[in-house]
Amino acid sequence: MRLVDLLDLKDVGDGRYVAAPLDRSSGGRVFGGQLLAQALAAAGRTVPDERPPHSLHGHFLHPGDPDEPLEYAVETLREGRSQTVRQVLGTQGTNEVIALTAAFAGGGSPSGPVLEHQNTPSPFTAFDTVEPLPDTLERTDGRLDDWFARRIRPKPVELRFVDHPARDLVFRGEKPPRVQRILMRIKDRLPDSPVTHACGLTYFSDLFLLSSALYPHQASVSDHAMLVASLDHTIWFHGPVRADEWLLYVLESDWAGQGRGLCQGKLFDAAGRLVATVMQEGLIKPVRKT
């Protein structure tokens, strides 16, 4: 499966776009990153190419059925001189699956002076020193390799772990570190479209993020003793990015309580530039034993 196939939406008129069911690697529900990326792609179809996305805010409303097509309806909220805002509702039959708001801004260099700073330095830039995933999996519990075979390998994403996989430490009964560092990129070369690359980053930004709220409790999203679901997802794009080149994803969770966990991700390129910031809140509740 290729990302460009997931983003190949059929225009059925009146601002509506249909996506065929392709990704069944997340079991009985549609992968949240697919919903976000397709909704952003639908919004991007209605915006001029010279206006790349600078933020998105998505709410997961109902689990998507991976065997049914998805329809995305795009509504214009703002059409300004410097900013365009779209609202997208993704549905399957009578079920509203995802609601997303995406903002697009004029690309290119600003005409006047701008203020710039990046307070958070990249914690790692030696991307070429990180071992390939198969080498890492050889040193892990067999359950991790099985999970990757079912849930990750079918996706159009390539990844490498800067640190030992936190999920493997959970399997071994050990407490993982608070911060995860993972290299990610889209497997196939993508066309030179800012929206396509933003969609690629959006797709894999949903991987491992909610797990960061579970690892402090030595649990994982595949733990049958936990009820886990993403509730919302926000991304701020800080500048041009290529999602088919390695990006460092730094993941952590500063808070969990009241049955929810709040997670943060920062994405850096090989030059150490912060290219995106991600936030997600999810449902994380122990299952009551009856």
N, C-alpha and C positions, 0 to 999 in steps of 0.2 A: 504494500500500500504506500502511495506517495501523498505528500501533503497537498500538492497541486490538484490531486483527484478529490480530496476532501473539500477543497475550496472551489471546485468546479460546480457552481450553483446554476440552476436553470431559471432563467428569467421568465416568469409566468404572467408578468404585467402588473400594473397598479402598485409598483414598489414591493412586489412579493417575489421571493426566490426559494426554490426547492432544492434540498440536498438529499441525494440518495443515501441509504444506509450502507456504510462501508466498513466502519471500525467496530468490530465486535470483541475487541481485546479486553474490554473492561467488564466482561461478564454480562449480567442482566440489565445494565443501564448504560446509557451513552456517556462516554468520557467527558468530563466537564470542560477540558481544554478544547475538545472538538466543538462543543456548543459555543464557547466563547469565540474561537477562531472563525467559525462559520458566520456567526452573527456580525462580527467585525467585518468580514469579507462582504457580507450583504450590505452593510452600511457604506463600505468603501465603493461599492458599485454606483452609488448615487452622488459621489463626491469627485471633483476634478483631481486628476493625478498629481497636480502640484500642491495638493493639501494632504500631507501625511497625517495619520492619527497621532494625537499627543496624550490622550487618556481614554480609558474605558472603565465603566462601572457595570458589573453584571450581577444579577441575582438569579440563583437557581431556584425555580419554582416547583418543579415536579420532575421525578426521574424520567429520563428519555428512554424510549424503547429502541434498542439497536437494530431491530428488524423492520422498523417503520420509517418512511421518509419524514424529513423535518421541513416545515415551511417557516421562512423568516419574512416578516412584514416590516418594512422600513417606513418610518414617519419623520418628516423634517421638523425639528424643533427650532433651529436657528440657521439662517443663511446670511451671515454677516460679511463684512469686508475682510476681516482677519480671522474669523472663526466660523466653522460649520459644525452643527450638532445634530446628530441623528439618534432616534430611539428605535430599537429593534425588539420585536416580540417573536420568539420562536415557539411554534406550536406543533403538536401531533394530535390530529383530530380535535377533540374538545379540551385537551390538556394543554395548558400554558406551561412550557418547559423552561424557558429562560427569557428574562427581560434585560436588555442591555442598552446603555447610553454611551455613545462614542463621540468624542470631540476631535475635530480635525483643524489644523492651523496652517497658514500659509508657509510653504517651505522656502528654502534658500536662506541667504544671509540677511539679517535685519538691515534696514536702511539707515538706522542710527545706532548710537552706542547701546550696549547691553551690559547688565551685571551678570557675572558668572562666578560660581564657586562650586567646589566639590569637597565637602568636609570629610567624607568617608573614603580613605584610600582603599584600593583593591588589596585584599589580604593575600593574593596569590596571582602571579603573572607568568610563571614558568609552565605554560600549558603543555609544551612539547615533552615535558618530563613525566607526565602522568601516564601510567600504564594502561593498556587497552582493557576493556571490560572483561573479556574472557580470562585474562590473567588474574584479575581481582577475584572473579567468581571461583577460581580454582582454590582459593584460600578461605572460602566461606562455607557456611553450613549448606548442605544440599537443598534445604527448603528455600533458600534465597534463589538459587539457580532455577528451581522449578517455578517460582513466582515470576522471575524475569522472563522465562520462556513463554509463560501464559499471558502476562500483562504488559510487558515492555517491548520485547523483540518484535511483535507484530506492528508496533507503532512506527511512524516515519521519523523516529528520533534516535540519535546516537548519543551515548553518554559515557562518561568516565568519572570515577570517584577520586577526588583529591585525597580524602581521608578514608579510612576503612568504613564500609557501608554501615550506617547506624542500625538498619533493620537486622543485619546479621548479629550485631551485638545484643539486640533484644532477643533474638532466637537463642543466643548463648546464655541468656540470663544476666547480661552485663548492662550497665547504664551507659547509654551513648553520650557523647559530648553535646553541649547545648547548641552548637552551631554545626550545620552541615555545609560542605563545599563540594559541588558537583559541576563538572563540565558538561554542557549540553549543546547540541546543534541539530538542525534538520539534516537527515541523511542525504537527500538528493539536492543537487544544485537548483536554486530557485531563480526565477526570472528577476530582472532588475526593476522590481516594483516595490516602493516603500510600504505599501499596504500589505503586499504578500509577505514581506519579511516581518512586519509587525504581527501578522496573523501567525507566522511560524513561531515567533517568540511567545505569543499568547498561548499557542497550543501547548508548548512544553512547560510554560510557567505554572501549570496546574499539577505537574508531577512532583511528588515528594513534599509539597508545601504544607499540607495539613498534617503530615506525619510529624513535623517539627513540634506540634503541640502535644503529641502522644509520647514521643521518646523520653521526655523527662519522667514519665510515669512507667517506663519500660513496657510500653504497649505499641502496637502498630495498627495501621488501617485494616490489615487482614486478620486482626485478632477477633475471633468470634464472640469474645466476651465484651466487645465494645460496639456501640452504635455510632457510626461515623458517617457524616455527610457534609459536603461543602454547602455553605449558605450563600455567600457572596464572594466576589473576586474583583479587585481593582488593580489597574496598571496605569502608571504614568510613564510615558515614553520620553526620554530626555534628549533624544537626537537620533540621527540616522544609525541604522544597525543592519548587519547581515545575519539572519538567523541560520544560514547554512555554514557559518564559521563558528568556531568554538566560543562559547560564552560561559563565564563562571557564574554559577548560581549559588548565592550564599543565603542559607535558610535558617531561621530561628523563630522562636515563639517567646514573647515576653510575658504572656498572661494566658491563664485558663481558669474558668470558673463558671458557675451557673449552667453547667452542661455545654459550654462553648469554649473554643480556643481561638485565639487571635494569632495569626502567623504573618511574618514579614519575609520578603525575599528581595535581594538586590542582585542585579545582573551587570557584570563588568565584561568588557571586551579584553583582548590580549594586550592592549596598550594601557590597561588600568582605568579606562574611562567608564564611569557609571552610565549605563545606557537605558536602564529601566528600574523602577521600584514597584514592587508588588505587595499587596496586602490581601489577606483572605481570612474570613471568619468561618468556622465550621462547627458543626454539632459533634461533640465528643462526650458520650455518656456510657458508663458501664451498664451492661444489660442486666436487668433484675432477674435473679434466679427464682423460678417458680417451683 
